[in-house]
């Protein structure tokens, strides 16, 4: 019996055993429910009224995953894979929701969509953000362009950063250190250092929060090879929030972020380089006023973002500059207790410049903007029917007008612990500035990608909400997919629109079971299949399903041993995938692998001082995540957290 069958069988045994535990009601406590979600309507909505299966990772959940990176936390969610999170700290990350690529997933931080206008995919670099500054995360899968615009074709990762919670001035200090080694090495000396502090207060008329984080990592070469030098990674982050409350109706919130990362990187798979480096700085300012009136609320989320990046490669320096401006004004009007409408308009401006000895792209050329009015209706009945529907008009400076829409009905059965959900939604993704204007491979004749997603599923709550089970089937079609091709003989390259359709389908199943007040078990299984042949009519050698596992399993066990002692263990299985290496690219079939991570926490002083210890890749699995690049073996981490 192969590993895949063992893992999938184990998951269903777990589900079955949970169902059989109905007789043990006296030992089981109710699962804590995430009462409210925001992402599918932009306003707080009871989760049972939502027509989406939204995964919410709370501050309490994050506290149980001490020592894990943001990428590792996200990779434990059903239907979401972050490729590169098991590699060296500086390795670039690719995130796939239901098999879609970076540019089809929108990252939102504190209500603001974030991206790098000079990046190939107009996406966001998740390495910029330390998990220590994150308060909570919502992941909504499926096209969400109606509310969030271009880029939200496969889903939204909605991140909320920390802010002050206490009325009086309070603070927090933390420090942790860990090893950095591959499965083949035996290094035990500390090579990862992470420390930070925060302070703030939340008073009646004024609140403020200041957080600072610093990370230094060394010890592993990015590329795999004998005698390769270590590639270092460093990061500095600051998060400043100010809030004024002139009246009960009006809130004025400001934020300022500074993020800097510097990392060494190699020349490619199996190719060392002692000189290459990347130095990136991000400056972000934002203003978010909120005004409440009798039947509604008016919100403006606005920000200005500047990213400057310097890279040394191919013997020379390339300077990248990205500037983004975002303003999203939207209003919720409550027509009745069952029905409210959200109307809004969003403006986004992107420009970039790239300068090197080979390239000179000026920002007067490489820029575009779009203004998108949108409307969304939310109906929540008292007899079980819920409906979320809307439309958005994309008005792009380069690509004209395009309408996207969604319809998302769901039904809660009154006499059954069952909710049925279904949705149909469309999305529209314009090419990035880099794909249009790059001197080497840019193509100004590119068309925008078009997406359509249909999904259907259910949620079941049994044993007085001690056992939660959800399952969703999805199907996505993509037309005009933007791909990249480089001729191995002439070295000419270009971005192009592939012909035909790109199809993705799959099933996501999640289960959560509160065995007792102390013991909780969560598990999820994802099946996803991508039809890459449909888009390969232009260049048959291109493979679209790179690094996407067909089967993936996550299992998490949390055990609160005592009021002060906690133990957690995570298991992950990834099925075989396709990868590539060399030039011209050669496809490689990557073997399946399994990982086990464990952590323990102890509260030395109640509500004041906590220590933790974590072990990643407990069994020192030697596996391949990206062809030609190293992965981390068994590593240890120790940490201390002090509340002031």
C-alpha positions as CSV (number, residue, x, y, z in Angstrom):
1,X,0.0,0.0,0.0
2,X,1.5,3.4,-1.0
3,X,1.9,6.4,1.2
4,X,-1.0,8.2,-0.5
5,X,-3.5,5.6,0.4
6,X,-2.2,5.4,3.9
7,X,-2.6,9.1,4.5
8,X,-6.0,9.4,2.9
9,X,-7.2,6.3,4.7
10,X,-5.9,7.8,8.0
11,X,-7.9,10.9,7.4
12,X,-11.2,9.1,6.9
13,X,-10.6,6.9,9.8
14,X,-10.2,10.1,11.9
15,X,-13.5,11.4,10.6
16,X,-15.3,8.1,11.3
17,X,-13.9,7.9,14.8
18,X,-15.1,11.5,15.4
19,X,-18.6,10.5,14.4
20,X,-18.6,7.5,16.6
21,X,-17.7,9.6,19.6
22,X,-21.3,10.8,20.1
23,X,-21.7,8.6,23.1
24,X,-19.0,10.4,25.0
25,X,-20.8,13.7,25.3
26,X,-19.7,14.3,28.9
27,X,-16.1,14.5,27.9
28,X,-16.6,16.7,25.0
29,X,-16.8,20.5,25.0
30,X,-18.2,22.7,22.3
31,X,-15.8,23.9,19.6
32,X,-15.2,27.7,19.8
33,X,-17.1,29.1,16.8
34,X,-15.8,31.9,14.6
35,X,-18.9,34.0,15.0
36,X,-18.2,36.7,12.5
37,X,-16.5,36.9,9.1
38,X,-15.8,40.0,7.0
39,X,-14.2,39.0,3.7
40,X,-17.3,37.9,1.7
41,X,-19.3,41.2,2.3
42,X,-16.7,43.7,3.6
43,X,-18.7,44.0,6.8
44,X,-19.1,41.8,9.8
45,X,-21.5,38.9,9.0
46,X,-22.4,36.0,11.2
47,X,-20.6,33.0,9.9
48,X,-23.7,30.9,9.7
49,X,-25.2,33.5,7.3
50,X,-22.2,33.4,5.0
51,X,-22.5,31.4,1.7
52,X,-18.7,30.7,1.6
53,X,-16.6,28.3,3.6
54,X,-14.2,30.9,5.0
55,X,-11.2,29.7,7.0
56,X,-10.5,32.0,9.9
57,X,-7.1,31.8,11.7
58,X,-7.5,33.7,15.0
59,X,-4.9,35.2,17.3
60,X,-5.4,32.1,19.5
61,X,-4.7,29.8,16.6
62,X,-1.5,31.7,15.8
63,X,-0.4,31.5,19.4
64,X,-0.6,27.7,19.2
65,X,1.8,27.7,16.1
66,X,4.7,29.5,17.8
67,X,7.9,29.2,15.8
68,X,6.1,28.7,12.4
69,X,6.4,31.3,9.6
70,X,3.4,33.0,8.0
71,X,3.9,30.8,4.9
72,X,3.9,27.6,6.9
73,X,0.7,28.6,8.7
74,X,-1.1,29.4,5.4
75,X,0.1,26.1,3.8
76,X,-1.9,24.2,6.4
77,X,-5.2,25.5,5.0
78,X,-7.3,23.3,2.7
79,X,-6.9,24.2,-1.0
80,X,-3.9,26.5,-0.3
81,X,-0.3,25.6,-1.0
82,X,2.7,28.0,-0.4
83,X,5.6,26.6,-2.4
84,X,9.1,27.6,-1.1
85,X,8.0,27.7,2.6
86,X,10.2,24.6,3.3
87,X,13.2,26.0,1.6
88,X,15.8,28.6,2.7
89,X,14.4,31.7,4.4
90,X,15.2,33.9,1.4
91,X,13.6,31.6,-1.2
92,X,10.9,33.4,-3.2
93,X,7.4,32.1,-2.4
94,X,4.6,31.0,-4.8
95,X,1.1,30.7,-3.4
96,X,-1.5,28.6,-5.1
97,X,-5.2,28.7,-4.2
98,X,-6.9,25.7,-5.9
99,X,-4.1,25.5,-8.3
100,X,-4.1,29.1,-9.4
101,X,-1.0,31.2,-9.5
102,X,0.2,34.2,-7.5
103,X,-1.4,36.8,-9.7
104,X,-4.8,35.1,-9.3
105,X,-4.7,35.4,-5.5
106,X,-5.2,38.8,-3.8
107,X,-3.5,39.7,-0.6
108,X,-5.2,42.3,1.6
109,X,-3.6,43.8,4.7
110,X,-5.8,45.8,7.1
111,X,-8.4,46.3,4.3
112,X,-5.8,47.4,1.7
113,X,-4.9,45.3,-1.4
114,X,-1.1,45.0,-1.5
115,X,1.1,44.3,-4.5
116,X,4.5,45.2,-6.2
117,X,3.9,47.0,-9.4
118,X,7.4,46.1,-10.6
119,X,6.9,42.4,-10.0
120,X,6.3,40.0,-12.8
121,X,2.8,39.0,-11.5
122,X,1.8,42.2,-9.7
123,X,1.7,40.1,-6.6
124,X,2.8,40.6,-3.0
125,X,6.0,39.2,-1.4
126,X,4.8,37.3,1.7
127,X,8.4,37.3,3.0
128,X,8.0,41.0,3.9
129,X,5.5,40.2,6.7
130,X,6.5,38.4,10.0
131,X,3.8,36.3,11.5
132,X,4.5,38.0,14.9
133,X,2.8,41.1,13.7
134,X,-0.4,39.3,12.5
135,X,-3.6,39.4,14.6
136,X,-5.8,37.2,12.4
137,X,-6.2,35.9,8.8
138,X,-9.3,35.1,6.7
139,X,-8.9,32.9,3.6
140,X,-11.8,33.0,1.2
141,X,-11.5,30.7,-1.9
142,X,-13.3,31.3,-5.2
143,X,-13.4,34.3,-7.5
144,X,-14.0,37.5,-5.5
145,X,-13.4,40.2,-8.2
146,X,-16.9,41.7,-7.6
147,X,-15.8,43.1,-4.2
148,X,-12.1,43.2,-4.6
149,X,-11.3,43.8,-8.3
150,X,-8.6,42.4,-10.5
151,X,-6.3,39.8,-8.9
152,X,-9.0,38.1,-6.8
153,X,-9.7,35.4,-9.4
154,X,-9.0,32.3,-7.2
155,X,-9.4,33.8,-3.7
156,X,-8.5,36.4,-1.1
157,X,-6.0,36.2,1.8
158,X,-7.2,38.9,4.2
159,X,-4.7,39.7,6.9
160,X,-5.3,41.9,9.9
161,X,-2.3,43.2,11.8
162,X,-2.1,43.6,15.5
163,X,-3.4,46.7,17.4
164,X,-3.7,47.6,21.0
165,X,-6.5,45.9,23.0
166,X,-6.0,47.2,26.6
167,X,-7.2,50.5,27.9
168,X,-4.0,51.1,29.8
169,X,-0.5,51.2,28.3
170,X,0.8,47.7,27.8
171,X,3.6,46.1,25.9
172,X,5.0,42.8,24.7
173,X,8.6,41.6,24.1
174,X,9.6,38.4,22.4
175,X,12.8,36.6,21.3
176,X,13.4,33.2,19.8
177,X,16.3,31.4,18.2
178,X,16.6,28.3,16.1
179,X,18.7,26.1,13.9
180,X,18.9,26.1,10.1
181,X,20.0,22.9,8.6
182,X,19.1,20.5,5.8
183,X,18.4,16.8,6.3
184,X,21.9,15.9,5.2
185,X,23.7,18.3,7.6
186,X,24.2,18.0,11.3
187,X,24.3,21.6,12.4
188,X,23.0,22.4,15.8
189,X,24.3,25.9,16.4
190,X,21.7,28.8,16.4
191,X,21.4,30.3,12.9
192,X,17.9,32.0,13.1
193,X,17.2,34.9,15.4
194,X,13.9,36.6,15.7
195,X,13.0,39.4,18.2
196,X,10.6,42.2,18.6
197,X,8.5,44.4,20.9
198,X,5.3,46.3,20.8
199,X,3.4,48.7,23.0
200,X,0.1,50.6,22.9
201,X,-3.2,51.6,24.5
202,X,-6.8,51.7,23.5
203,X,-8.5,54.5,25.2
204,X,-12.0,56.1,24.8
205,X,-11.0,58.8,22.3
206,X,-7.5,57.7,21.2
207,X,-5.7,54.5,20.5
208,X,-2.2,53.7,19.3
209,X,0.1,50.8,18.6
210,X,3.8,50.5,17.7
211,X,5.4,47.2,16.8
212,X,9.0,46.4,15.7
213,X,10.4,43.1,14.5
214,X,13.9,42.0,13.4
215,X,14.8,38.6,11.9
216,X,18.3,37.3,10.9
217,X,18.7,33.9,9.3
218,X,21.8,32.1,7.9
219,X,23.0,28.5,7.6
220,X,21.5,27.1,4.4
221,X,22.4,27.6,0.7
222,X,19.4,28.4,-1.4
223,X,20.6,26.1,-4.3
224,X,21.3,22.5,-3.6
225,X,24.9,21.4,-4.1
226,X,28.1,20.3,-2.3
227,X,30.2,23.0,-0.8
228,X,27.7,25.8,-1.7
229,X,28.0,28.9,0.6
230,X,25.2,29.9,3.0
231,X,22.6,32.4,1.7
232,X,21.7,34.9,4.4
233,X,18.3,36.6,5.0
234,X,17.5,39.6,7.2
235,X,14.2,41.5,7.8
236,X,13.1,44.6,9.7
237,X,9.5,45.5,10.1
238,X,7.7,48.3,11.8
239,X,3.9,48.7,12.3
240,X,2.4,51.9,13.6
241,X,-1.3,52.5,14.1
242,X,-3.1,55.6,15.4
243,X,-6.8,56.0,15.9
244,X,-9.0,58.9,16.9
245,X,-12.7,58.6,17.9
246,X,-14.2,62.2,17.8
247,X,-17.7,60.8,18.4
248,X,-19.6,57.5,18.6
249,X,-20.3,57.7,14.9
250,X,-16.8,58.6,13.6
251,X,-13.5,56.7,13.7
252,X,-10.3,58.0,12.1
253,X,-7.6,55.4,11.7
254,X,-4.1,55.9,10.4
255,X,-1.3,53.4,9.8
256,X,2.4,53.5,8.8
257,X,4.5,50.5,7.8
258,X,8.1,50.1,7.0
259,X,9.5,46.7,5.8
260,X,13.0,45.9,4.7
261,X,14.4,42.6,3.6
262,X,17.8,41.7,2.3
263,X,18.7,38.2,1.1
264,X,21.4,36.4,-0.9
265,X,20.2,34.2,-3.7
266,X,21.8,31.8,-6.1
267,X,21.9,31.6,-9.9
268,X,19.2,28.9,-10.2
269,X,18.7,25.2,-9.5
270,X,21.9,23.4,-8.6
271,X,23.8,26.7,-9.3
272,X,25.6,28.5,-6.5
273,X,26.5,32.2,-6.6
274,X,28.4,34.1,-4.0
275,X,27.6,37.6,-5.2
276,X,23.9,37.8,-6.0
277,X,21.7,39.7,-3.5
278,X,18.4,41.5,-3.3
279,X,17.6,44.5,-1.1
280,X,14.0,45.6,-0.9
281,X,12.3,48.4,1.1
282,X,8.6,49.1,1.4
283,X,7.0,52.3,2.7
284,X,3.3,52.3,3.2
285,X,0.9,55.0,4.6
286,X,-2.8,54.6,5.0
287,X,-5.9,56.4,6.2
288,X,-9.2,54.7,7.0
289,X,-12.1,56.8,8.3
290,X,-15.4,55.1,9.2
291,X,-18.7,56.9,9.7
292,X,-21.8,55.2,11.2
293,X,-25.3,56.5,10.7
294,X,-28.7,55.2,11.6
295,X,-29.1,52.6,8.8
296,X,-25.5,52.1,7.7
297,X,-21.8,52.8,7.6
298,X,-19.5,54.6,5.2
299,X,-15.9,53.5,4.9
300,X,-12.8,54.7,3.0
301,X,-9.7,52.5,2.8
302,X,-6.9,54.5,1.3
303,X,-3.1,54.0,1.0
304,X,0.0,55.0,-0.8
305,X,2.8,52.4,-1.2
306,X,6.4,52.7,-2.4
307,X,8.7,49.7,-3.0
308,X,12.3,50.2,-3.9
309,X,14.3,47.1,-4.8
310,X,18.0,46.6,-5.7
311,X,19.2,43.3,-7.2
312,X,22.7,42.2,-8.1
313,X,22.8,39.5,-10.7
314,X,24.5,38.7,-14.0
315,X,27.4,40.9,-12.9
316,X,25.4,44.1,-12.6
317,X,22.8,46.0,-10.5
318,X,19.1,46.4,-11.4
319,X,17.0,49.0,-9.6
320,X,13.2,48.5,-9.4
321,X,10.8,51.1,-8.2
322,X,7.0,50.5,-7.6
323,X,4.4,53.0,-6.6
324,X,0.8,52.1,-5.8
325,X,-2.1,54.3,-4.8
326,X,-5.4,52.8,-3.6
327,X,-8.7,54.4,-2.5
328,X,-11.8,52.2,-1.9
329,X,-14.9,54.0,-0.7
330,X,-17.9,51.9,0.1
331,X,-21.2,52.2,2.0
332,X,-23.4,49.7,3.7
333,X,-27.0,50.6,3.9
334,X,-29.4,48.5,5.9
335,X,-32.7,48.3,4.2
336,X,-34.2,45.9,6.8
337,X,-33.1,43.4,9.4
338,X,-32.7,40.8,6.6
339,X,-31.4,42.9,3.7
340,X,-28.4,45.3,3.2
341,X,-26.7,46.6,0.2
342,X,-23.0,47.6,-0.3
343,X,-22.2,50.2,-2.9
344,X,-18.7,51.4,-3.6
345,X,-16.0,52.6,-6.0
346,X,-12.3,51.7,-6.0
347,X,-9.5,53.6,-7.6
348,X,-6.1,52.0,-8.1
349,X,-2.9,53.4,-9.7
350,X,0.2,51.4,-10.5
351,X,3.5,52.6,-12.0
352,X,7.0,51.1,-12.1
353,X,10.5,51.8,-13.4
354,X,13.4,49.4,-14.0
355,X,16.9,50.5,-14.7
356,X,20.0,48.4,-15.4
357,X,22.8,48.1,-17.9
358,X,20.4,45.9,-20.0
359,X,17.0,47.6,-19.3
360,X,15.6,51.1,-19.0
361,X,11.8,51.1,-18.4
362,X,10.6,54.6,-17.3
363,X,7.5,55.2,-15.2
364,X,6.1,57.6,-17.8
365,X,5.5,54.5,-19.9
366,X,4.9,51.7,-17.4
367,X,1.8,52.8,-15.6
368,X,-2.0,52.3,-15.6
369,X,-5.0,52.9,-13.4
370,X,-8.6,51.6,-13.1
371,X,-11.7,52.9,-11.5
372,X,-14.3,50.3,-10.5
373,X,-17.8,51.0,-9.3
374,X,-19.5,48.0,-7.7
375,X,-22.6,46.9,-5.9
376,X,-23.3,43.9,-3.6
377,X,-26.6,42.7,-2.1
378,X,-26.8,40.6,1.0
379,X,-30.0,38.9,2.1
380,X,-30.2,36.8,5.3
381,X,-33.6,35.4,6.1
382,X,-35.0,34.0,9.3
383,X,-36.1,30.8,7.6
384,X,-32.7,29.7,6.3
385,X,-32.2,31.2,2.9
386,X,-29.2,33.5,2.4
387,X,-28.1,35.3,-0.8
388,X,-25.0,37.3,-1.6
389,X,-24.9,38.7,-5.1
390,X,-23.2,41.6,-6.9
391,X,-21.5,43.1,-9.9
392,X,-18.5,45.3,-10.7
393,X,-17.6,47.4,-13.7
394,X,-13.9,47.4,-14.4
395,X,-12.8,50.6,-16.1
396,X,-9.1,50.2,-17.0
397,X,-7.0,52.9,-18.6
398,X,-5.4,50.4,-21.0
399,X,-8.1,47.7,-21.4
400,X,-11.4,49.5,-21.3
401,X,-14.5,48.3,-19.6
402,X,-15.4,44.8,-18.4
403,X,-18.2,43.5,-16.1
404,X,-17.7,40.8,-13.5
405,X,-20.4,39.4,-11.2
406,X,-21.2,36.8,-8.6
407,X,-24.2,35.0,-7.1
408,X,-23.8,33.0,-3.9
409,X,-27.0,31.5,-2.4
410,X,-26.9,29.3,0.7
411,X,-29.5,27.6,2.9
412,X,-29.5,26.7,6.6
413,X,-31.9,23.9,7.5
414,X,-33.8,24.7,10.7
415,X,-34.3,21.1,11.8
416,X,-31.0,19.8,10.6
417,X,-27.4,20.9,11.5
418,X,-26.8,21.4,7.8
419,X,-25.9,24.3,5.5
420,X,-25.8,24.0,1.7
421,X,-23.7,26.5,-0.2
422,X,-23.2,27.2,-3.9
423,X,-21.8,30.0,-6.0
424,X,-21.0,31.2,-9.5
425,X,-18.5,34.0,-9.9
426,X,-16.4,35.6,-12.7
427,X,-13.1,37.4,-12.6
428,X,-10.9,39.6,-14.8
429,X,-7.1,39.9,-14.6
430,X,-5.2,42.4,-16.6
431,X,-1.5,41.8,-17.5
432,X,1.1,43.3,-15.1
433,X,3.2,46.3,-16.1
434,X,6.2,44.0,-16.3
435,X,4.5,41.6,-18.6
436,X,3.5,44.5,-20.9
437,X,6.7,46.6,-20.9
438,X,9.7,44.4,-20.0
439,X,12.4,45.0,-22.7
440,X,13.2,41.3,-22.9
441,X,9.9,39.6,-22.9
442,X,7.2,42.3,-22.7
443,X,4.2,42.1,-25.0
444,X,1.8,45.1,-25.2
445,X,-0.6,43.0,-27.3
446,X,-1.5,40.8,-24.3
447,X,-5.2,40.4,-23.5
448,X,-6.7,40.2,-20.1
449,X,-7.3,36.8,-18.5
450,X,-10.9,35.8,-17.9
451,X,-12.0,33.4,-15.1
452,X,-15.3,31.7,-14.1
453,X,-15.7,29.6,-10.9
454,X,-18.6,27.4,-9.8
455,X,-18.6,25.7,-6.4
456,X,-21.0,23.8,-4.3
457,X,-20.8,22.2,-0.9
458,X,-22.1,21.8,2.6
459,X,-21.3,22.4,6.3
460,X,-22.5,20.0,9.0
461,X,-22.4,20.7,12.8
462,X,-23.0,17.6,15.0
463,X,-22.8,16.7,18.7
464,X,-23.9,20.2,19.8
465,X,-21.3,21.8,17.6
466,X,-18.5,19.7,18.9
467,X,-17.9,18.2,15.4
468,X,-17.8,20.4,12.4
469,X,-17.5,19.0,8.9
470,X,-17.4,20.9,5.6
471,X,-16.8,19.8,2.0
472,X,-16.7,22.0,-1.2
473,X,-16.4,20.9,-4.8
474,X,-15.1,23.6,-7.3
475,X,-14.5,24.0,-11.0
476,X,-12.7,26.9,-12.6
477,X,-12.2,27.9,-16.2
478,X,-9.6,30.3,-17.4
479,X,-9.3,31.9,-20.8
480,X,-6.4,33.9,-22.3
481,X,-4.0,32.6,-19.6
482,X,-0.8,34.6,-19.7
483,X,2.3,32.3,-20.0
484,X,6.0,32.8,-20.6
485,X,8.1,31.1,-23.3
486,X,11.9,31.4,-24.0
487,X,13.3,29.8,-27.2
488,X,16.3,27.6,-26.1
489,X,18.0,28.2,-29.5
490,X,17.5,31.9,-30.2
491,X,17.0,32.9,-26.6
492,X,14.1,35.1,-27.7
493,X,11.4,35.3,-25.1
494,X,7.9,36.6,-24.7
495,X,4.8,36.6,-22.6
496,X,1.8,35.4,-24.6
497,X,-1.9,34.5,-24.2
498,X,-2.3,30.7,-24.4
499,X,-5.1,29.3,-26.6
500,X,-7.9,27.1,-25.4
501,X,-9.0,26.9,-21.8
502,X,-7.3,26.2,-18.5
503,X,-9.5,24.1,-16.2
504,X,-9.1,23.3,-12.5
505,X,-11.4,21.1,-10.4
506,X,-11.2,19.6,-7.0
507,X,-12.7,18.9,-3.6
508,X,-11.8,20.4,-0.2
509,X,-12.9,18.6,3.0
510,X,-12.3,19.8,6.5
511,X,-13.2,18.4,9.9
512,X,-12.8,19.8,13.4
513,X,-13.6,17.9,16.5
514,X,-13.4,18.9,20.2
515,X,-12.6,15.6,21.9
516,X,-12.6,17.3,25.3
517,X,-12.1,20.7,26.9
518,X,-8.3,20.1,26.5
519,X,-8.0,18.2,23.2
520,X,-9.0,19.4,19.7
521,X,-8.3,17.8,16.4
522,X,-8.5,19.4,13.0
523,X,-7.9,17.8,9.6
524,X,-8.3,18.7,6.0
525,X,-8.0,16.9,2.6
526,X,-7.6,18.6,-0.8
527,X,-8.0,16.9,-4.1
528,X,-7.1,19.2,-7.1
529,X,-6.6,18.4,-10.7
530,X,-5.5,20.8,-13.4
531,X,-6.0,20.3,-17.1
532,X,-2.8,21.9,-18.5
533,X,-3.2,20.3,-22.0
534,X,-6.0,22.7,-22.8
535,X,-3.7,25.8,-22.8
536,X,-0.7,24.2,-24.4
537,X,-1.8,24.5,-28.0
538,X,0.7,27.3,-28.6
539,X,3.7,25.8,-27.0
540,X,3.1,22.1,-26.1
541,X,6.3,21.9,-23.9
542,X,4.8,24.3,-21.3
543,X,3.4,22.6,-18.2
544,X,0.9,24.6,-16.1
545,X,0.5,22.2,-13.2
546,X,4.0,22.8,-11.8
547,X,4.4,22.1,-8.0
548,X,0.6,21.6,-7.4
549,X,-0.1,18.4,-5.5
550,X,-3.1,16.3,-6.6
551,X,-3.6,15.2,-3.0
552,X,-2.8,17.0,0.1
553,X,-3.6,16.2,3.8
554,X,-3.2,18.3,7.0
555,X,-3.9,17.0,10.5
556,X,-3.5,19.1,13.6
557,X,-3.8,18.0,17.3
558,X,-3.9,20.6,20.1
559,X,-3.7,19.4,23.7
560,X,-3.9,21.8,26.6
561,X,-2.2,19.5,29.2
562,X,-2.9,21.9,32.0
563,X,-3.8,25.6,32.5
564,X,-0.1,26.5,31.8
565,X,1.1,23.7,29.6
566,X,0.2,23.2,25.9
567,X,1.4,20.7,23.3
568,X,0.6,20.6,19.6
569,X,1.6,18.4,16.7
570,X,1.0,19.0,12.9
571,X,1.1,16.4,10.1
572,X,1.3,17.2,6.4
573,X,1.3,15.0,3.3
574,X,1.9,16.3,-0.2
575,X,1.4,14.0,-3.2
576,X,3.8,13.8,-6.1
577,X,4.1,16.9,-8.2
578,X,5.7,18.1,-11.4
579,X,8.8,20.3,-11.3
580,X,11.4,21.5,-13.7
581,X,15.1,22.3,-13.9
582,X,17.8,23.3,-16.4
583,X,17.6,25.3,-19.6
584,X,15.8,24.4,-21.7
585,X,13.5,23.3,-18.8
586,X,13.3,19.6,-18.2
587,X,10.2,18.3,-16.3
588,X,10.9,16.2,-13.2
589,X,8.4,14.0,-11.3
590,X,8.8,14.9,-7.6
591,X,8.1,12.2,-5.0
592,X,5.4,12.6,-2.3
593,X,6.6,13.5,1.1
594,X,5.3,13.7,4.7
595,X,6.2,16.2,7.5
596,X,5.6,16.2,11.2
597,X,6.1,19.4,13.3
598,X,5.6,19.6,17.1
599,X,5.6,22.4,19.6
600,X,5.1,22.9,23.4
601,X,4.4,26.0,25.5
602,X,4.6,26.6,29.2
603,X,3.4,29.7,31.0
604,X,6.0,30.6,33.6
605,X,4.0,33.5,35.0
606,X,0.3,33.7,34.4
607,X,-0.6,36.1,31.6
608,X,3.0,37.5,31.8
609,X,5.7,35.1,30.7
610,X,5.6,32.1,28.3
611,X,8.3,29.9,26.9
612,X,8.0,27.6,23.9
613,X,10.0,24.9,22.1
614,X,9.3,23.7,18.6
615,X,10.7,21.0,16.3
616,X,10.0,21.1,12.6
617,X,10.4,18.1,10.3
618,X,10.6,15.8,13.3
619,X,11.7,12.7,11.4
620,X,14.3,14.6,9.3
621,X,12.6,13.8,6.0
622,X,14.8,14.5,3.0
623,X,12.5,15.7,0.2
624,X,12.4,18.0,-2.8
625,X,10.1,21.1,-2.7
626,X,11.6,22.9,-5.7
627,X,13.9,21.1,-8.1
628,X,17.6,22.1,-7.5
629,X,16.9,23.9,-4.2
630,X,17.6,22.9,-0.6
631,X,14.8,22.1,1.9
632,X,15.1,22.2,5.7
633,X,15.6,19.1,7.7
634,X,15.0,18.6,11.4
635,X,15.3,22.0,13.1
636,X,14.8,23.2,16.6
637,X,13.5,26.6,18.0
638,X,13.2,28.1,21.5
639,X,11.4,31.2,22.4
640,X,10.4,33.6,25.2
641,X,7.3,35.9,25.2
642,X,6.8,38.6,27.9
643,X,3.7,40.7,28.4
644,X,4.4,44.0,30.1
